[in-house]
Amino acid sequence: DGRQETRGHGYPMPVWGKRFEMQAESEGLGTYGSEAIVRGRILSIAYYLESIQE
């Protein structure tokens, strides 16, 4: 999700994880609540991308 650097990847990973994390933390959800929100939003993106591929 882009929050941790991946070795040998060659270029930056997508920034969605960090962006969603900052947004969830600003909503005052706490550490565990923020993580659940981040994972849910990223999963939604993955499901959307899966749905539009042939």
N, C-alpha and C positions, 0 to 999 in steps of 0.2 A: 504494500500500500504506500510505499515511498517514505515511511518514517525511519527506516534503517537502511544504511548503505549496503548494497549487494556487491560482493567482491567479484571481479571479473566480468561485470556487466557491460562496461565500456561507455555507458552514458547514464545520466540521471534517471532514476525511476520516477513514475508518476507521483505527483504531489498530493493526491487526494487524501491520503492518511493524515498527513500533517495539517492540511487545511481543515478537514473535518474535526480533527482533534482540538485545534484552536477554537473552532466555533462551539463545540460541545462544552469545552471548559469555560467559555465565556457565559454559557447558559447556567453555570453553577451546578452541574450534575454530579460532581465528585469524580474521583479517579475511575471507579468501576462503572459508573453510569456513563461516563464519557467514552470508555472503551467499548461498551455495548452499542452506543450510538454510532461510533466510528465503524465498527464491524458491520452493523446493519446497513449503513449507507453505502459502504463499499460492496457489500453483497448485492444491494439493489442495482448498482452500476454493472456488476458482473452479470446479473440476470438480464438486465436490459440489453447488454452487448450480445449475450447469447441469443436473445429473442430476435435480434435484427440480422443475425448471420444466416446465410443459407446453408 
